[in-house]
Amino acid sequence: MESISLLLSALVLGLIGGLVPGPIITAIFTEIIQSGLAKSFRIIFLGMIVETIIALICLLSLASFHVPEAFFRGISFFGAVILIWLATQIWKITKIDTKQRVHFSMGKIIAMIVWL
């Protein structure tokens, strides 16, 4: 019974994490605007696969080490600083130029997931 409760908790947390806006969602919207919905599925599936692999690696590695809570607080603070910096960069945008295309390679997708 406890394992079902843990599984449901993990599912809910995964759904919430998937719904929170982030760089992959931004990349998907950018690709949809540039190339259409059909071509954006490549980014959706790449993002899903990479995020799953990274989440499993993090889960397994953090479960094997006894990481102190202060470490997670530091990561949270660093992530907040990055998000604030990104928000200020977005607020500075005055015009969206659709002539400049952005290509999201596997390397860019991995970098967005790992660092953001």
N, C-alpha and C positions, 0 to 999 in steps of 0.2 A: 504494500500500500504506500509505503514511504517513497519507493522508487517511482511510482506513478506521479506522486506529488512533485518530486524533483524534476521529472521529465516535463510535466506541465509548466513548472516554473521556468525551466530552460527554454521551452517553446515560446512562452509569453515574452521572456527577455529577448529572445532572438527576433521575434516579430517587432517588438518595440525598437530594437537596434536597427532593424531593416527599414523602419519607417522614418527614422530620424534623418533629416537632410544632411548630406555630406558630399564629398568630392565625386563619388561615383554617380550619385543622382544628378549632380550638375553635369558630369560628362555625358550621361544618358540624354538629358534634355538638350545639351549642345548638339549631340549627334542627331537627335530627332529633328532639330531645327535645320541642321545643315544637310542631312541626307535622307530624312524620312524615317518612319517607324520601323520598317522592315530591316534596314541596315543597322539600326541601333541595337538589335538583339545580340549582336556580336559583343558589344560592351556589357550588356546585361549579363550574359552568360560568363564572360571572362571575369567580371567583377564578382559574380556569385561564387565561381570556382576559387578564385584567389582569396576572397574573404573567408571562405570555409577552410581552406588549407591553413591560412594564417591563424584563424581562431583555434583550430585544432593544435597547431604547434604551440601557441601561447598557453592553451589549457594544459597540455601535457608537460610543457617545461615548467610552468608555474606550480603545477601540482607536485612536481618532483623536488622543487626547492621551497624552502620556507622563507618566502619573501616578506619583509616587514611592511606594515601598512604605510609607513612614511614614503616608501618607494612609489606606491600607487598614488599617494597625494602629490608627489612630485610630477609624475606623469600627467595627472589631471591638470595641475597648474600649467605645465608646459603646453598641453593641448588647448587650454583656455587662451593662452597667449597667442598661439597660432590662429585660433578662430577669430580673435579680436583683430589681429593683423589682417586676416583675409577680409573681414567685414569692412575695415577701413579702405582696403584696396578696391573693393566692390563699390563703395560709396563714391569713390573718385571717378567712376566711369560716367562719362557724359553722353556717349553715343555708342551704339552697338554697330560695328562694321561687319556686315555679313559677307564682304568680299574676302576677308581673311579667314581661312579654314583652319580648324584645329584637328590634328590627327591624334587619336588616342591609341597608342601602341600598348602592347602587353607590359612593357617596361614602365610606361607612364601610369598605367592602371595599378601595377604593383606598388610603385612609389606613392601614389595617392593613398592607397590603403595602409601601407606601412607607416608613413609619416604623418598622416592626418587621421 
